[in-house]
Amino acid sequence: AVLLFLVLRTVRIARERAGAAAEIEAARVVQQILIPDEIPTFPGFDLRSVYKPAGQVGGDFFQILPAGGGGVLAVIGDVSGKGMPAAMAVSLLVGTVRTLAHYTQSPGEILAAMNQRMMTRSSGGFTTCLVLRADPDGTLTIANAGHIAPYLAGKELPLENGLPLGLAAESTYAESTFHLAPGQQLTLLTDGVVEARGKTGALYGFERTAALSIQPAEAIAHAAQAFGQDDDITVLTLARIPSLKARLA
Protein backbone atom coordinates (compact mmCIF):
# COMPACT_ATOMS: atom_id res chain seq x y z
CA ALA A 1 0.00 0.00 0.00
CA VAL A 2 2.85 2.36 0.85
CA LEU A 3 4.57 1.55 -2.44
CA LEU A 4 1.36 2.19 -4.38
CA PHE A 5 0.92 5.51 -2.57
CA LEU A 6 4.46 6.60 -3.45
CA VAL A 7 4.01 5.61 -7.09
CA LEU A 8 0.73 7.50 -7.39
CA ARG A 9 2.25 10.52 -5.65
CA THR A 10 5.22 10.50 -8.03
CA VAL A 11 2.92 10.29 -11.04
CA ARG A 12 0.79 13.16 -9.73
CA ILE A 13 3.82 15.37 -9.11
CA ALA A 14 5.17 14.59 -12.58
CA ARG A 15 1.84 15.53 -14.16
CA GLU A 16 1.67 18.77 -12.18
CA ARG A 17 5.20 19.71 -13.24
CA ALA A 18 4.45 18.87 -16.86
CA GLY A 19 1.27 20.96 -16.75
CA ALA A 20 3.11 23.92 -15.22
CA ALA A 21 5.88 23.63 -17.83
CA ALA A 22 3.32 23.51 -20.63
CA GLU A 23 1.58 26.62 -19.27
CA ILE A 24 4.86 28.53 -19.06
CA GLU A 25 5.78 27.51 -22.59
CA ALA A 26 2.36 28.57 -23.91
CA ALA A 27 2.67 31.94 -22.17
CA ARG A 28 6.19 32.39 -23.57
CA VAL A 29 4.97 31.69 -27.11
CA VAL A 30 2.11 34.18 -26.71
CA GLN A 31 4.52 36.82 -25.48
CA GLN A 32 7.03 36.25 -28.27
CA ILE A 33 4.26 36.92 -30.78
CA LEU A 34 3.23 40.14 -29.04
CA ILE A 35 6.66 41.66 -28.36
CA PRO A 36 7.95 43.07 -31.69
CA ASP A 37 11.26 41.62 -32.88
CA GLU A 38 11.89 44.56 -35.20
CA ILE A 39 10.87 48.20 -35.01
CA PRO A 40 9.49 49.86 -38.15
CA THR A 41 11.54 52.62 -39.76
CA PHE A 42 10.27 56.18 -39.33
CA PRO A 43 11.85 59.01 -41.34
CA GLY A 44 13.41 61.59 -39.04
CA PHE A 45 13.59 59.26 -36.03
CA ASP A 46 15.98 56.59 -34.78
CA LEU A 47 14.25 54.04 -32.54
CA ARG A 48 15.93 51.25 -30.61
CA SER A 49 14.51 48.64 -28.22
CA VAL A 50 15.80 46.03 -25.79
CA TYR A 51 13.61 43.50 -23.98
CA LYS A 52 15.17 41.21 -21.35
CA PRO A 53 12.67 39.23 -19.23
CA ALA A 54 13.85 38.11 -15.81
CA GLY A 55 12.37 34.64 -16.37
CA GLN A 56 10.79 32.64 -19.16
CA VAL A 57 7.69 34.86 -19.15
CA GLY A 58 7.73 38.54 -18.28
CA GLY A 59 5.09 41.16 -17.60
CA ASP A 60 6.64 43.99 -19.64
CA PHE A 61 5.30 44.96 -23.06
CA PHE A 62 5.80 47.63 -25.68
CA GLN A 63 4.48 48.60 -29.09
CA ILE A 64 5.76 50.99 -31.77
CA LEU A 65 3.13 52.03 -34.32
CA PRO A 66 2.86 54.68 -37.04
CA ALA A 67 0.95 57.85 -36.18
CA GLY A 68 -0.68 60.18 -38.67
CA GLY A 69 1.50 62.56 -40.67
CA GLY A 70 4.70 60.55 -40.28
CA GLY A 71 4.74 60.49 -36.49
CA VAL A 72 5.42 57.66 -34.03
CA LEU A 73 3.09 56.14 -31.44
CA ALA A 74 4.97 54.34 -28.64
CA VAL A 75 3.45 52.35 -25.79
CA ILE A 76 5.36 50.80 -22.89
CA GLY A 77 3.95 49.06 -19.84
CA ASP A 78 4.32 46.54 -17.04
CA VAL A 79 1.60 44.06 -16.04
CA SER A 80 1.54 42.88 -12.43
CA GLY A 81 2.11 39.14 -12.08
CA LYS A 82 3.85 36.54 -14.22
CA GLY A 83 3.07 33.44 -16.27
CA MET A 84 -0.04 32.85 -18.33
CA PRO A 85 -2.24 35.46 -16.54
CA ALA A 86 0.33 38.18 -17.32
CA ALA A 87 0.75 36.96 -20.90
CA MET A 88 -3.01 37.04 -21.47
CA ALA A 89 -3.26 40.53 -19.97
CA VAL A 90 -0.49 41.68 -22.28
CA SER A 91 -2.28 40.17 -25.30
CA LEU A 92 -5.47 42.01 -24.34
CA LEU A 93 -3.65 45.33 -23.95
CA VAL A 94 -1.62 45.00 -27.13
CA GLY A 95 -4.73 44.08 -29.12
CA THR A 96 -6.52 47.09 -27.68
CA VAL A 97 -3.67 49.44 -28.59
CA ARG A 98 -3.43 48.14 -32.15
CA THR A 99 -7.17 48.59 -32.65
CA LEU A 100 -7.31 52.04 -31.07
CA ALA A 101 -4.42 53.31 -33.16
CA HIS A 102 -6.68 53.16 -36.23
CA TYR A 103 -9.16 55.58 -34.62
CA THR A 104 -7.18 57.92 -32.37
CA GLN A 105 -3.60 58.98 -31.72
CA SER A 106 -4.46 60.77 -28.49
CA PRO A 107 -2.36 59.19 -25.69
CA GLY A 108 -4.94 60.17 -23.07
CA GLU A 109 -7.82 58.60 -25.00
CA ILE A 110 -5.83 55.44 -25.64
CA LEU A 111 -5.03 55.00 -21.94
CA ALA A 112 -8.64 55.64 -20.94
CA ALA A 113 -9.85 52.96 -23.36
CA MET A 114 -7.19 50.51 -22.17
CA ASN A 115 -8.26 51.16 -18.58
CA GLN A 116 -11.89 50.38 -19.37
CA ARG A 117 -10.87 47.14 -21.08
CA MET A 118 -8.81 46.09 -18.06
CA MET A 119 -11.46 46.86 -15.45
CA THR A 120 -13.36 43.62 -15.97
CA ARG A 121 -10.36 41.42 -16.82
CA SER A 122 -7.52 42.35 -14.48
CA SER A 123 -8.51 39.81 -11.77
CA GLY A 124 -7.31 42.13 -9.02
CA GLY A 125 -4.08 43.04 -10.81
CA PHE A 126 -3.05 46.31 -12.42
CA THR A 127 -0.84 47.64 -15.20
CA THR A 128 1.41 50.67 -15.38
CA CYS A 129 1.53 52.11 -18.87
CA LEU A 130 2.78 55.15 -20.76
CA VAL A 131 1.63 56.25 -24.22
CA LEU A 132 3.68 58.69 -26.29
CA ARG A 133 3.10 60.35 -29.67
CA ALA A 134 6.09 61.93 -31.37
CA ASP A 135 5.27 64.24 -34.30
CA PRO A 136 7.75 64.95 -37.13
CA ASP A 137 8.38 68.48 -35.82
CA GLY A 138 9.59 67.05 -32.49
CA THR A 139 6.40 67.67 -30.49
CA LEU A 140 5.94 65.00 -27.81
CA THR A 141 2.49 64.32 -26.38
CA ILE A 142 2.55 61.94 -23.40
CA ALA A 143 -0.04 60.45 -21.05
CA ASN A 144 0.93 58.28 -18.10
CA ALA A 145 -0.82 55.61 -16.02
CA GLY A 146 1.50 55.15 -13.06
CA HIS A 147 4.56 54.28 -15.14
CA ILE A 148 8.12 55.56 -14.77
CA ALA A 149 8.42 58.87 -16.58
CA PRO A 150 10.67 59.08 -19.67
CA TYR A 151 14.07 60.75 -19.56
CA LEU A 152 15.06 63.58 -21.90
CA ALA A 153 18.64 64.85 -21.94
CA GLY A 154 19.32 62.93 -18.71
CA LYS A 155 16.37 64.41 -16.79
CA GLU A 156 13.03 62.87 -15.85
CA LEU A 157 10.13 64.61 -17.58
CA PRO A 158 7.58 66.21 -15.19
CA LEU A 159 4.41 64.38 -16.24
CA GLU A 160 0.90 64.49 -14.86
CA ASN A 161 0.42 61.01 -13.47
CA GLY A 162 -2.80 58.98 -13.57
CA LEU A 163 -3.67 55.74 -11.78
CA PRO A 164 -2.41 52.43 -13.17
CA LEU A 165 -4.81 50.64 -15.50
CA GLY A 166 -7.44 48.39 -13.99
CA LEU A 167 -7.88 50.16 -10.64
CA ALA A 168 -10.65 52.74 -11.14
CA ALA A 169 -13.19 52.95 -13.97
CA GLU A 170 -13.44 56.74 -13.73
CA SER A 171 -9.70 57.33 -14.23
CA THR A 172 -8.71 59.98 -16.75
CA TYR A 173 -5.26 60.60 -18.19
CA ALA A 174 -4.01 64.13 -18.78
CA GLU A 175 -1.63 64.81 -21.66
CA SER A 176 1.66 66.63 -21.23
CA THR A 177 3.52 68.25 -24.13
CA PHE A 178 7.29 68.57 -24.61
CA HIS A 179 9.72 69.12 -27.47
CA LEU A 180 12.40 66.76 -28.77
CA ALA A 181 15.13 68.78 -30.48
CA PRO A 182 17.20 67.35 -33.35
CA GLY A 183 19.96 65.17 -31.92
CA GLN A 184 18.22 64.62 -28.58
CA GLN A 185 17.23 61.20 -27.24
CA LEU A 186 14.10 60.30 -25.29
CA THR A 187 14.44 57.17 -23.14
CA LEU A 188 11.50 55.06 -21.96
CA LEU A 189 12.00 52.12 -19.62
CA THR A 190 10.37 49.82 -17.11
CA ASP A 191 11.17 49.56 -13.41
CA GLY A 192 13.49 46.61 -13.98
CA VAL A 193 16.24 49.19 -14.58
CA VAL A 194 15.55 51.34 -11.52
CA GLU A 195 14.97 48.29 -9.31
CA ALA A 196 18.01 46.30 -10.40
CA ARG A 197 19.51 45.05 -7.15
CA GLY A 198 23.22 44.61 -6.39
CA LYS A 199 24.77 41.87 -4.27
CA THR A 200 24.57 44.09 -1.16
CA GLY A 201 20.83 44.64 -1.71
CA ALA A 202 21.22 48.23 -2.95
CA LEU A 203 18.93 49.35 -5.77
CA TYR A 204 20.26 50.87 -8.98
CA GLY A 205 17.96 53.79 -8.24
CA PHE A 206 16.66 56.86 -10.04
CA GLU A 207 19.87 58.90 -9.84
CA ARG A 208 21.96 56.27 -11.63
CA THR A 209 19.14 55.66 -14.11
CA ALA A 210 18.92 59.36 -14.99
CA ALA A 211 22.67 59.54 -15.62
CA LEU A 212 22.52 56.34 -17.71
CA SER A 213 19.49 57.41 -19.75
CA ILE A 214 21.54 59.28 -22.37
CA GLN A 215 23.24 56.03 -23.41
CA PRO A 216 22.03 53.68 -26.20
CA ALA A 217 19.22 51.25 -25.28
CA GLU A 218 21.50 48.20 -25.26
CA ALA A 219 24.02 49.91 -22.97
CA ILE A 220 21.26 50.87 -20.51
CA ALA A 221 19.87 47.34 -20.34
CA HIS A 222 23.35 45.82 -20.04
CA ALA A 223 24.29 48.13 -17.15
CA ALA A 224 21.13 47.21 -15.23
CA GLN A 225 21.72 43.50 -15.85
CA ALA A 226 25.34 43.73 -14.76
CA PHE A 227 24.31 45.53 -11.56
CA GLY A 228 21.85 42.74 -10.74
CA GLN A 229 18.66 42.05 -12.71
CA ASP A 230 15.72 41.42 -10.39
CA ASP A 231 12.79 42.03 -12.76
CA ASP A 232 12.00 42.34 -16.47
CA ILE A 233 14.02 45.03 -18.23
CA THR A 234 12.63 46.93 -21.21
CA VAL A 235 14.28 49.99 -22.74
CA LEU A 236 13.07 52.08 -25.70
CA THR A 237 15.01 55.02 -27.07
CA LEU A 238 13.70 57.54 -29.56
CA ALA A 239 16.14 60.03 -31.06
CA ARG A 240 15.31 62.79 -33.52
CA ILE A 241 17.70 62.71 -36.46
CA PRO A 242 19.05 66.14 -37.52
CA SER A 243 18.18 67.10 -41.07
CA LEU A 244 20.87 66.82 -43.77
CA LYS A 245 21.00 70.61 -43.97
CA ALA A 246 21.63 70.89 -40.22
CA ARG A 247 24.33 68.22 -40.34
CA LEU A 248 26.15 70.00 -43.16
CA ALA A 249 25.94 73.39 -41.49
Backbone torsions as a table, in degrees:
resi	resn	phi	psi	omega
1	ALA	NA	-40.3	179.4
2	VAL	-65.9	-41.0	179.2
3	LEU	-63.1	-42.8	178.1
4	LEU	-61.8	-41.5	178.6
5	PHE	-60.7	-44.3	-179.0
6	LEU	-65.6	-39.4	178.5
7	VAL	-63.5	-47.0	-179.6
8	LEU	-63.7	-38.0	179.3
9	ARG	-65.5	-42.0	179.0
10	THR	-63.0	-42.0	178.4
11	VAL	-63.4	-43.0	-179.6
12	ARG	-63.2	-44.6	179.7
13	ILE	-62.6	-41.5	178.9
14	ALA	-62.4	-40.5	178.8
15	ARG	-66.3	-40.9	179.5
16	GLU	-63.7	-41.7	179.2
17	ARG	-66.2	-40.4	179.1
18	ALA	-64.8	-40.6	178.3
19	GLY	-64.2	-42.0	179.1
20	ALA	-64.8	-41.6	179.2
21	ALA	-64.2	-38.8	178.9
22	ALA	-66.3	-38.2	178.9
23	GLU	-65.9	-43.0	179.1
24	ILE	-63.3	-42.4	-180.0
25	GLU	-64.6	-40.8	178.2
26	ALA	-63.3	-42.4	178.8
27	ALA	-64.5	-39.3	179.5
28	ARG	-64.1	-40.8	179.0
29	VAL	-64.5	-44.0	178.3
30	VAL	-58.3	-44.6	-176.6
31	GLN	-68.6	-37.4	178.3
32	GLN	-61.3	-35.0	179.0
33	ILE	-69.1	-35.4	-172.6
34	LEU	-86.9	-26.9	179.2
35	ILE	-87.9	117.5	-175.1
36	PRO	-64.3	133.0	176.2
37	ASP	-76.6	-34.6	-178.5
38	GLU	-129.3	145.2	178.6
39	ILE	-97.7	134.6	177.9
40	PRO	-60.8	157.8	177.4
41	THR	-89.2	133.1	178.8
42	PHE	-124.6	118.5	179.0
43	PRO	-55.4	131.9	178.5
44	GLY	90.8	-7.5	-179.0
45	PHE	-130.8	148.7	172.3
46	ASP	-119.7	113.6	-178.1
47	LEU	-112.8	136.4	177.2
48	ARG	-133.6	149.3	179.8
49	SER	-141.2	147.9	173.7
50	VAL	-138.6	130.8	178.8
51	TYR	-129.2	117.3	-177.9
52	LYS	-131.4	93.9	178.8
53	PRO	-66.9	149.1	179.4
54	ALA	-74.5	-28.0	178.5
55	GLY	-131.5	-159.9	-179.7
56	GLN	-67.4	-33.6	-179.0
57	VAL	-130.1	123.8	-179.0
58	GLY	-107.2	173.2	179.4
59	GLY	-106.9	-2.6	178.5
60	ASP	-78.0	153.4	173.1
61	PHE	-153.0	158.1	173.3
62	PHE	-155.1	157.8	177.0
63	GLN	-143.6	141.4	174.7
64	ILE	-123.8	117.5	-174.8
65	LEU	-130.9	154.3	176.7
66	PRO	-72.7	139.6	173.5
67	ALA	-108.5	162.7	-177.8
68	GLY	-59.5	145.7	175.6
69	GLY	75.6	17.4	178.8
70	GLY	89.7	13.2	179.5
71	GLY	-87.3	-177.4	-177.5
72	VAL	-125.7	135.4	174.2
73	LEU	-113.0	118.3	-177.8
74	ALA	-119.9	135.7	179.2
75	VAL	-129.6	132.4	176.4
76	ILE	-137.6	140.9	-177.1
77	GLY	-159.3	174.8	-177.1
78	ASP	-144.6	114.9	179.6
79	VAL	-88.3	135.2	176.3
80	SER	-68.9	142.4	179.6
81	GLY	95.4	176.1	-178.3
82	LYS	-137.2	-178.0	173.2
83	GLY	70.3	-155.9	-176.5
84	MET	-61.1	-41.5	177.8
85	PRO	-57.2	-43.0	179.4
86	ALA	-66.6	-42.1	-179.4
87	ALA	-62.5	-39.5	179.7
88	MET	-70.5	-36.2	176.3
89	ALA	-64.6	-41.3	177.7
90	VAL	-62.1	-42.6	179.7
91	SER	-62.6	-38.2	177.8
92	LEU	-64.5	-45.8	-177.5
93	LEU	-67.6	-43.1	-179.9
94	VAL	-64.9	-42.1	177.0
95	GLY	-61.1	-39.9	178.6
96	THR	-63.8	-44.8	-179.7
97	VAL	-61.7	-46.1	-177.8
98	ARG	-63.5	-35.8	178.1
99	THR	-71.7	-46.1	-177.4
100	LEU	-63.1	-32.8	-176.8
101	ALA	-61.3	-20.1	177.7
102	HIS	-78.7	-16.7	-173.7
103	TYR	-115.7	-26.9	-179.7
104	THR	-151.9	146.4	172.4
105	GLN	-116.9	22.0	176.7
106	SER	-84.6	114.8	179.9
107	PRO	-56.0	-38.9	179.9
108	GLY	-65.5	-41.8	178.6
109	GLU	-66.8	-38.5	179.6
110	ILE	-63.7	-45.1	178.9
111	LEU	-64.2	-40.3	179.7
112	ALA	-61.8	-41.9	178.5
113	ALA	-67.8	-39.9	176.8
114	MET	-62.9	-39.0	178.9
115	ASN	-62.9	-43.8	179.0
116	GLN	-62.3	-39.4	179.6
117	ARG	-65.6	-34.9	-177.6
118	MET	-79.9	-19.0	-173.4
119	MET	-58.8	-38.8	-176.6
120	THR	-97.3	0.5	-174.1
121	ARG	-131.5	10.0	-176.4
122	SER	-86.4	-14.2	177.6
123	SER	52.2	42.4	178.0
124	GLY	87.0	-7.7	179.1
125	GLY	-89.0	-174.4	178.4
126	PHE	-151.9	169.3	-178.4
127	THR	-138.5	128.3	168.9
128	THR	-87.8	143.7	-175.0
129	CYS	-157.3	144.4	176.1
130	LEU	-130.8	135.1	179.0
131	VAL	-119.9	131.3	-176.1
132	LEU	-129.7	137.0	169.7
133	ARG	-119.0	125.6	177.4
134	ALA	-111.3	117.8	179.5
135	ASP	-88.8	158.3	-177.1
136	PRO	-56.8	-27.4	180.0
137	ASP	-83.1	4.0	178.4
138	GLY	94.8	-1.3	178.0
139	THR	-69.7	129.2	178.1
140	LEU	-111.5	125.1	175.9
141	THR	-117.3	120.5	-170.9
142	ILE	-130.3	137.4	170.9
143	ALA	-126.9	144.3	-171.5
144	ASN	-132.1	135.0	176.5
145	ALA	-117.1	73.7	174.4
146	GLY	71.8	13.8	-177.0
147	HIS	-93.1	163.7	174.9
148	ILE	-63.4	132.0	-178.7
149	ALA	-67.9	150.9	177.1
150	PRO	-69.4	164.7	177.3
151	TYR	-114.4	133.3	177.4
152	LEU	-127.2	122.4	-178.3
153	ALA	54.9	37.9	176.0
154	GLY	80.1	9.0	179.9
155	LYS	-126.2	142.0	178.6
156	GLU	-72.3	130.6	-179.7
157	LEU	-72.8	137.2	-179.8
158	PRO	-80.8	88.9	-177.1
159	LEU	-94.0	153.0	165.1
160	GLU	-77.3	131.2	-170.1
161	ASN	-111.6	125.3	175.5
162	GLY	-99.2	174.0	179.5
163	LEU	-69.2	151.0	172.9
164	PRO	-56.9	157.3	-179.1
165	LEU	-69.0	141.7	175.2
166	GLY	91.9	7.4	-177.8
167	LEU	-104.5	-36.9	-176.5
168	ALA	-146.2	124.2	-175.7
169	ALA	-63.5	-29.4	-175.4
170	GLU	-87.4	6.7	-177.8
171	SER	-61.1	138.7	173.0
172	THR	-123.1	159.8	-173.0
173	TYR	-131.9	106.5	-178.7
174	ALA	-71.3	149.8	179.2
175	GLU	-102.6	136.5	176.0
176	SER	-113.4	145.2	-176.0
177	THR	-119.2	135.0	178.8
178	PHE	-137.7	-179.8	178.7
179	HIS	-130.2	132.4	176.5
180	LEU	-103.6	110.6	-177.8
181	ALA	-79.3	155.2	176.0
182	PRO	-54.1	131.8	-179.6
183	GLY	92.2	-14.3	179.6
184	GLN	-84.8	155.2	178.9
185	GLN	-120.3	132.9	172.5
186	LEU	-103.3	132.6	-176.8
187	THR	-119.4	123.2	176.0
188	LEU	-112.3	140.1	-179.1
189	LEU	-153.6	168.6	175.6
190	THR	-102.9	172.1	-172.7
191	ASP	-71.8	-3.2	175.3
192	GLY	-63.7	-22.9	175.9
193	VAL	-77.7	-54.2	-178.1
194	VAL	-60.9	-37.5	-174.6
195	GLU	-97.3	14.5	170.8
196	ALA	-58.1	137.5	-171.5
197	ARG	-121.4	125.0	179.8
198	GLY	-76.0	176.7	-177.5
199	LYS	-63.7	-26.3	179.7
200	THR	-85.1	-4.7	-178.6
201	GLY	96.8	-4.4	-179.1
202	ALA	-73.7	142.6	177.6
203	LEU	-84.7	151.9	175.9
204	TYR	-60.5	-44.5	169.3
205	GLY	83.7	167.3	-176.2
206	PHE	-73.3	-34.3	-177.5
207	GLU	-65.6	-47.3	177.4
208	ARG	-64.2	-40.0	-179.1
209	THR	-62.1	-43.3	178.8
210	ALA	-60.5	-43.8	-179.9
211	ALA	-66.5	-33.2	-177.6
212	LEU	-79.8	-20.1	-169.1
213	SER	-64.6	-15.1	179.3
214	ILE	-84.6	-5.8	-178.7
215	GLN	-82.2	166.0	174.7
216	PRO	-62.1	157.0	-176.4
217	ALA	-55.2	-45.1	-177.8
218	GLU	-63.4	-38.7	-179.9
219	ALA	-66.7	-37.9	178.9
220	ILE	-64.4	-49.1	-179.4
221	ALA	-62.9	-41.4	-179.4
222	HIS	-63.7	-40.8	-179.7
223	ALA	-63.7	-41.7	178.9
224	ALA	-66.2	-41.6	177.9
225	GLN	-62.8	-44.0	-178.8
226	ALA	-65.0	-33.3	178.6
227	PHE	-67.9	-39.6	178.6
228	GLY	145.2	87.0	-178.4
229	GLN	-65.4	128.8	-179.4
230	ASP	-124.0	-9.3	-177.8
231	ASP	-153.7	174.4	177.2
232	ASP	-59.1	143.7	178.9
233	ILE	-121.4	121.8	174.7
234	THR	-130.5	131.6	179.4
235	VAL	-133.0	129.5	172.7
236	LEU	-121.6	134.2	173.7
237	THR	-123.3	139.2	179.1
238	LEU	-129.8	113.8	179.6
239	ALA	-114.2	143.0	177.2
240	ARG	-93.0	122.8	-176.2
241	ILE	-80.7	126.5	177.0
242	PRO	-61.6	146.7	178.4
243	SER	-66.3	160.5	179.6
244	LEU	-59.2	-39.1	-179.7
245	LYS	-62.1	-42.3	-179.4
246	ALA	-68.4	-34.8	180.0
247	ARG	-71.5	-29.1	179.1
248	LEU	-83.7	-16.6	-176.9
249	ALA	-69.1	NA	NA
